[in-house]
Amino acid sequence: LLDFTLEIIADGIHCAPEFVNLVYKVKGAEKIVLVTDSISATGLEDGNYMLGDLHVKVENGIAKLSDGTLAGSTLRFSQAVKNFAKFTGCSLKELATVSSYNACKDLSLNGGRIKEGYPAKLVLLDDELNIKKVWNF
């Protein structure tokens, strides 16, 4: 019954930190994929934007329709990674699993691991999980 992979938006808005941690404890890192549901207003200042033909207001980084419904997120993937680590206390290996390996595996892509013949994008992070350098191979 629990043999499925769960996509989770670790922004503290779509999924509360406590829920993210609960999912991590129940599913384990092997069955979680981090996603963002980011919209075109990601990285922009708060304000009014169009999402297709929908009017979206972004306030304090939260995107909503006029009726208050969430309209995607403004979460950057790098922040999702930091949030997941903060919410769960997972290891760096588990963080790589939920942020890269699982998605590649589930989509049958030849990636997500360092192995001969596989494409690689290696990311150097500092102690606060900020991206310092990226290598593409």
C-alpha positions in Angstrom: 0.0 0.0 0.0 2.9 2.4 0.7 4.9 1.4 -2.3 4.6 4.6 -4.2 6.8 7.7 -4.6 5.5 10.9 -3.2 6.3 14.4 -4.7 6.5 17.0 -2.0 6.7 20.8 -2.1 8.9 21.6 0.9 8.0 25.3 1.1 6.3 25.4 4.5 3.2 26.7 2.7 1.8 23.8 0.6 3.2 21.4 3.1 3.9 22.4 6.7 7.3 21.5 8.0 5.8 19.0 10.4 4.0 17.2 7.5 7.3 17.1 5.5 9.0 15.5 8.5 6.1 13.0 9.0 6.3 12.0 5.3 10.0 11.5 5.6 9.6 9.3 8.7 6.9 7.2 7.1 8.1 6.9 3.5 11.9 7.3 3.9 14.1 9.2 1.5 13.8 6.4 -1.1 10.2 7.2 -1.8 10.2 11.1 -1.8 10.9 13.4 -4.7 11.3 17.2 -4.1 9.3 19.4 -6.5 8.6 23.1 -6.5 5.3 23.8 -8.5 7.0 27.1 -9.3 5.3 29.6 -11.5 6.7 32.3 -13.8 6.8 34.9 -10.9 9.4 32.8 -9.1 12.3 35.1 -8.2 10.4 38.3 -8.9 9.2 40.9 -6.4 5.8 40.6 -4.8 3.1 42.0 -7.1 0.4 41.1 -9.6 1.1 38.6 -12.4 -0.6 36.6 -15.0 -0.5 32.8 -15.0 -2.0 32.0 -18.4 -5.3 33.8 -18.2 -5.4 33.8 -14.4 -4.6 36.9 -12.3 -2.1 35.9 -9.5 -1.1 38.1 -6.6 2.2 37.3 -4.9 2.5 38.6 -1.4 5.3 37.6 1.0 6.4 35.1 -1.7 3.0 33.3 -1.6 1.1 33.1 -4.9 -2.7 33.2 -4.7 -5.7 33.7 -7.0 -8.2 36.4 -6.1 -10.3 33.8 -4.2 -7.3 32.9 -2.0 -6.5 29.6 -3.7 -2.8 28.9 -3.9 -1.6 29.4 -7.5 1.6 27.4 -7.6 4.6 28.5 -5.6 7.6 30.8 -5.9 9.9 28.2 -4.3 13.3 27.8 -5.9 14.6 24.3 -6.0 17.7 25.2 -4.1 15.5 26.5 -1.3 13.4 23.4 -1.3 16.6 21.4 -0.7 17.5 23.6 2.2 14.0 23.4 3.7 13.8 19.6 3.4 17.1 19.3 5.3 15.9 21.8 8.0 12.4 20.2 8.3 13.7 16.6 8.5 17.3 16.6 9.7 18.1 14.1 6.9 21.7 13.2 5.9 23.4 14.7 2.8 23.1 11.3 1.1 19.3 11.3 1.7 19.1 14.9 0.5 20.8 13.9 -2.8 18.3 11.0 -3.0 15.2 13.1 -2.7 16.5 16.0 -4.8 18.0 14.1 -7.7 18.3 10.3 -7.7 14.7 9.4 -7.1 13.3 11.6 -9.9 15.8 10.2 -12.4 15.0 6.7 -11.4 11.3 7.1 -11.5 11.4 8.8 -14.9 13.8 6.1 -16.2 16.4 8.7 -16.9 20.1 7.7 -17.1 21.2 10.1 -14.3 21.0 10.8 -10.6 24.2 9.0 -9.8 27.9 9.2 -10.5 28.6 6.3 -12.7 30.5 5.7 -16.0 28.3 6.5 -19.0 25.9 8.6 -17.0 25.5 12.3 -17.6 26.5 14.3 -14.5 25.9 17.6 -13.0 27.9 17.9 -9.8 27.0 20.6 -7.3 29.3 21.9 -4.6 27.4 23.2 -1.6 28.7 25.0 1.5 27.8 24.1 5.1 24.5 26.1 4.7 23.6 24.2 1.5 24.3 27.3 -0.7 25.4 26.5 -4.2 29.1 27.4 -4.6 29.9 25.8 -8.0 28.3 23.5 -10.6 30.1 21.2 -13.0 28.4 19.6 -16.1 29.9 16.5 -17.5 
